[in-house]
C-alpha cells in the first residue's frame, strides 16, 4: 500500500480518529472520573445559586470541554480557570475559549486538580462522584479561605451542610466557614 492510495490515507485517518477518541475517553477515565458533560441550563442555574459576580475567580475541577468556564466568563463576568487532566479536552476548551472571544477571561491548565493551588478561588465547581468528593474534601479544607463557595453537581459532600440546594437539578452550594 502506498501513501498515494486513498484506502491507505483513509486507514491512517481512521487510526488518528480512534487514538483521539481513546484519549478523550480513557485519560479522564483513568483518573477515576469519566467525562460526563453538564447541560448549559444546569450550569447556569448552579452559577446563579452561587451568586457569581464579575471579576470573581471560578475554578472548574475536571473542566472537560470548557462549557462551565465559558458560561461563567461570558454570562457572569468571572475569571474562569479550568483544571483538566486530559490534553485533548484542554485543547478543545482552549479553542472554544479563543473562538468565543474569551482568551483573556478563561484559562485552562493541563493538570490533576490534586496538584494545583486554588487558594485564590472565589468559587470551585465540581461534578464528580461522592467517593471522589470525599477524597477531595480535605484538600479543599486545607486550601480554601473562608467565604469560598463550592458548587457540587449531583453529589453531597459528606460532613458539610449546603447553604443552598436545588432539589430539581441536584445542585449543592457550600460555603467555607459555614460548613
N, C-alpha and C positions, 0 to 999 in steps of 0.2 A: 504494500500500500504506500503510495507516495503522498507527499504533502499537498499536491495539487488535486488529489482525489476528493470530491465532495463528501464521500462517505467518511473518509479519514477526518476531515475537518468537522463534520457533524459529530463523530465519536469524541474528538477532543473537546468540543463544546459541551457535550453531554457529561463528560467526566468533570470538567470545570464546574458545571452547574451542580453536579452531585456533591463535589467537595465543598462548595459554598453552602449548600443546603445542610450538609452534615455539620459544618462549623456553626451554622445558625442554630441548630438543634442540640448538638452534642456538648459543646462547650458550656452553655448555661446549664444543661442537664447534669454535667459532671460536678458543677458547683453545688448541686443539691436543689437548685431552683430552675425548673424549665421555664422557657419564655412563654408567658400567657398574657396577651395584650389586654389592657383595660379599655373599656368603652369611653369615648370622649365625654359623654354626658355624666358618667360616673366620676371621672377625673374632675370635671368642672364642679360637680356637687361637693366632692371632697375638699377641693381648694377653697370653695365658698365657706364650708363648715369650719375650716381652719382660719378663716378671716385673713387671707393673704393680702398684704398691702404692697404698693410699689416700692421697689428697692430691697425688699427682703430677700434673703438668700434661701432658696429652696433646693434641697438635695433630694434626688430620686435614687434610692439604692437598688440597683438592678434595673437601670433605666431603659433597657431594651432599645427600641427604635426611636426613643426620644419624645414620644407623644405627651408625657406629663410635663417635660421640660418646655416644650414648645407652647403648650397651653398656658403654663404658669407665666412664661415670659410675655407672650403675646396678649393674653387677656387680663393678667393681674399685674404686669409690670415688674415681675420678680427677676432677680438674677438667678438663673436656674443652672444647677450643677448635677450632671448625671454621672453615676459610678456604674460601670458595666464591665463584666469580665470577658465578654465575647467581642473579639476585634471586629467581626463582621457587623454586629449591632452598633458598635461605636462608629464605624464608617457610615452606616445608613443614617444614624442620628445626626452626625456632623453634616452630612449632605442635606438632610431635611432642614436643619437649622440655617445653613448657609443660604439655601434657596428660599427659605421662609423669611429672609432678611433679619435673622436674629443672631448673627455671628457674634455680636458684642453682648448679648444677653444670655446666651446658652453656652455652657462648657461641658464637654464630655471627657471623662477620664477613663482610660482603659486600666482597670484595677479591680481587685477584690475589695469590697467595702470594709472588710476587716483590717485592711492595711491603709486606710485613708483617715486623715484627721478632718473631721467635720464639726469641730468645736465652734466654728463661726456660723453654723447653721441657725436660721430662724425657724425653719420647718424641715422635717425629714418625712419623705413619702416612702412607704414600704408596701409591697404587695407580695406576701410570702406565706408559707405555712406556719402553723402555730409552733412547730418544732424549731424552725429557723428563727422565728421571732423570739423564742425563749433563749436561743443561743446568742442572739443579737442584743438582748436586753441589757446585760451587764456592760457591754461595750458602749451602749448609748448612755447608761447611767454614769459611766466614767467620763465621757466626753462632753455631754451636752450641758449647757448652762441653764439656770432656772428661767422659765418662760418659753423655752423652745417647744414648739408643737410637733407632735409626731402623728402623722396620718397613717393609719393602718387599714388596708382594704382586706376584707374577708376574714381577718383573724384578730382575736383579742390577744393582748399581751398579758400573760398570766401575772397576777400580783399588782397590776396597775389598774386604776379606775379612770375610765374615759371621762373627759369634761363635756364631750359632745358625742352623740351616737345617732346614726341614721339606720334604722332597722330595715327599711326597704332596700337600700343599697349596700348594707352591711359595711358601714364606714365608721371607724372608731377614731376619735381625736383625743390625744393625750397631751398633757402639758407638764413639762419637767417642773418640779417644785410643788405640784399639786397631785402627785401620784399617791 
